[in-house]
């Protein structure tokens, strides 16, 4: 495998990142951005942008309680996560990394 191929294989697709964010929220329930950051293995600034985008798309909802922020999946977010799980299984079955 070439050096470039090795380097590229370490990166996740945007779909993979969305999957990791949604999956972390699904596993944890309403959860803080910090917990999502660790679960999805993303730096905070990138996570913040992704959460804003996912909220705009109606996949997650922001919950503000006193001075704390949590995120939870919407029904649409649960549906998208299920589809991503199916795609991930399919791609893995044919040897493609998601």
N, C-alpha and C positions, 0 to 999 in steps of 0.2 A: 504494500500500500504506500502510495506516495506521501510525502510530508504534508502536502496541501490537503489530500484526502483525509489524513489523520486529523488535521486541524479542523476541517469542516465537519467531520463526524462528531465532534464534541459539542457543537451548537445544536440547540433545540429549534424547531420550527416555531413560528408564532402560534400555530395550532397547538403544539406541545406545551407552550407556555400558558395558553388559555386553559388547556386541560388541567395543568398542574394547579392553577389558581382556583378553578371551579371545583376540582377534586378536593383540594385542601379545605375549602369552605364546606363542601358536602360532608366531609369526614368530621370536621370540628363543630359544625353548626354555626350560628352567628359568631364570628370571630374577629379579632383585632387585625389591623393591617400588619402588625409586627409578626403575628403568628402565621399569617398568609405569606409574608415575606420569606420566612424560614421554610415553610412547607413547599413553596413554589421555587425556592432557591433563586430569588431575584433581589437586586439592590433596591432600596426603598424608592428612589426617584423613578425607576422604571416601573415598579409595582404601582406606584401612585398613578402614573399615566395609564397603565393598563386597567386599573380599577375604575378610573374615570370613564374610559372607553366602554368597559363592560356595563357600567351603570347607564351610560347613554343608550346602549343597545338593549337595555332592559333585561340583562342577564343576572345582575346583582343589584341589591338595594342597600343603601347606606342607612344604618340605624345609629342615631345619636342619643346617648343616654348620659345626662349630666354633661361631663366634660370628656366622655369616652366615645369613640367611634368603632362600630362593628360593621361587618358586611355579611349578608346572607344571600342565598340563592333565591331567585324568583322562580315561578313555575317554568318560565321560558328558559332560564338558566339550567334548571334540572333536565329539561328536554335536550338542550344543546350538549350538556355533559354526557347524557346517555348516548347520543349520536357520536360524540367524540370517542367514547369507550368502544363503540362498535367499530369505528374506523381504525382505532388503534389496534384492536384485536386482529382485524383483517390485514392491516399492513404488517404486523408482526408475523402473521401466519405465512406471508410470502417473503419474509426476510427483509422488510423495509423498516428502518427505525423511524419512529414517530416523534 
